[in-house]
Amino acid sequence: MAEHRGRIRVGTAGWSYADWNGVFYPKPMLRGVDRLTYITRYFDVVEINSTFYAPADASKVEGWLAKTAHAPDFRFAVKLWQRFTHERDSAWTRADEHDVRVALEPLHAAGKLGAVLVQFPWSFKRTEENRTWLGDIVSAFGDFPLVVEIRHESWNVPHFYESLAERGVGFVNIDQPLFKKSIKPSAAVTSAVGYVRVHGRNYVDWFREDANVRERYDYLYSPEELAPWVGRIEEIAIRAEDVYVLTNNHNLGKAGINALQLKSMLAHEKVAAPPTLLQSYPEALSAYVKPE
């Protein structure tokens, strides 16, 4: 019997970055082509990061669906609003839940919602209070395909993974700069959804308080650094139905480079790439992509 292998989708965390213009996207942009529509030519998933900062309204969701209607296999991973993961001084409200569902429900109904990313900071440690907080989030949004990203090593205990599996919640395997008590790379699967996020390994700026977002995620993986992740992703795909691999090292389009490399390495063939990105990084991409 052939070994089971879930569907693997590879893409980037976010797609609307000003510093991608002329690096990932043509400049000027192709007439009549939206950036989200453009990215569906090369990837079959993207992570929506804007929903971390504020819930999306119905018109924005309608736009996302319209711009990807031509790609039925394309999926969105939606990052949960920071009100639920980072602003924990007071309990959220029913109104907060409703505001988030405005985006999640139509995406889910359209079959385009691959996962809801519940991403906590390193400071979210495994305490009784935080376990309860996470449990309340799962109760509030458990009708969606949830995946949980934690960054502190205190969560790396069997009971945590068992509790996720019992509630059908996925675990996010991450690559990040490893400092004291940082969770390490893994290939854990706790639901039908497997998930991988690679953040880069910028040790200089990762925990630097005055570092901006571009500085913190300014890193380009080498093929040798990605190779172990190819093995982990293939291992995850044996146990999950759908696997999402997102590159978050977004500065100057580097997430696109590493996403294309991973896509090629997993498929064992060259893949299509944005011409502008290939022109910007020929040495990194030439072995992995086919010119258009």
Secondary structure, 3 states (H helix, E strand, C coil): CCCCCCEEEEEEECCCCHHHECCCECCCCCCCCCHHHHHCCCCCEEEECHHHHCCCCHHHHHHHHHHCCCCCCCEEEEECCHHHHCCCCCCCCHHHHHHHHHHHHHHHHCCCEEEEEEECCCCCCCCHHHHHHHHHHHHHHCCCCEEEECCEHHHCCHHHHHHHHHCCCEEEEEECCCCCCECCCCCCCCCCEEEEEECCCCCCCCCCCCCCHHHHCCCCCCHHHHHHHHHHHHHHHHHCCEEEEEECCCHHHHHHHHHHHHHHHHHCCCEECCHHHHHHCHHHHCCCEECC
